[in-house]
Structure formats: structure tokens, C-alpha cells
Amino acid sequence: AIIFQSISIIVLEIGCVAAVTSDGDLDIDVAQLHSNDAASVANDGCETEIIEDPVQLSIFAHRFMGIAEQMGRTLARTAISVNIKE
């Protein structure tokens, strides 16, 4: 699940449970992975391959690129040095 708030976005993994407390905080319970999960650890201690969702990967890649671009514009706008402004 993806939880959108005014100041943040929270992604809950499969098996996690979130609840809003009386103070308005978000309480997240993280469940232990089962042996048949994609990110679980095998009996011999080796990790199995993690399967990524291409749609989520693309969404987060674009979000992170947007954040980096905003940081660059803010740095250029607030910089005192002429070298950084260019």
C-alpha cells in the first residue's frame, strides 16, 4: 500500500500493517518474511533473488529524479557563488 500525506509518502511492503494512533502518528507493524516470499532467506543462509515490480521501479526512479532536479534548482537559485549559479 502507498500512503500519501501532506509532507511524505509511505510505502508499506506486503505483510506490513499500519494504524493511526490517537495522537495522529502512524504505527507500522512489520511482519516477518515467510520462506516462500521473494526476499526471503533460504535454509542454507543464501538470499534468493529479489523480484522487482517494473511499474513501481519506474515510478520511484522518476520521483527521485524529480527530487534531484528540484535540489539542483534550489541550489542554483540560492547560491551566492557565480560558479554554482551557472
N, C-alpha and C positions, 0 to 999 in steps of 0.2 A: 504494500500500500504506500501511497505517497501522500503526505500530509502537508498542505500549504498553509503557512501562517503569514502574517504581515511582514515579519522580519526574517523568516527562514523557511526552508523546505526540508522535510524529514522523510527519508526513505526507510520503510520497515521491511526487513527481509522476511522471507517465508518462515512461519513458525513464531514470529515475534508478536507480542500483544501490547497495545498502547491504551492507556486510560488517562483521562484528565482528572487531576486531583481537585479537592475543594479550593485550593489556592490558585488554581488555573495552570498548574505545572503539568507537564506530560510525563507520566510514569510508564517506562517501557520495560517489559519483561522479555529477556532474550532466552529463547528455548535452546536446548542442546540439540545438535545435529544428530540425525539418525544415520545408521550405516548405509542407507540407500540414497542419501542426499548427494547432490553433485559435488559439494565441497567437503565431504566427509573424509575421515582418515581411515585407511584400510587397516585390516588386522595386523599386517606386518609393519605398520608405522609409516608407510609411504602415503603421501597425499595423492588422491585421484585427481583427474583433470577437472578444472572448474569450467562449467559451461556458461558463457555469457549470452545475454539476450541482445541481439544486434540493435534492436529498436532503443532499448534503454541506453546502450553504449553510445549510440548516435546522439540521443537527447542530452546526455551528460557531457559529451565531448563539445557540443555546441554551447551548452551553458558555461562550461569552463572557459571556452574561447571568448565568449561574451564578457565574462568577468575579467579576463586578462586584458581585453581591449578597453574596457572601462577603466581599469587601473592605469593603463598607458595614457589614456586621455586625461585622467585626473592628474597624473604626474606632469604631463606637458602643460596643463592649464595652471598648475600651482607652482611650477618650478621657477626659481629665481635665476638660475644659470641659463644663458642663451644656448649653450650646447645641449642641454636637456630639452629645451623647448622645441628644438629642431628635430 
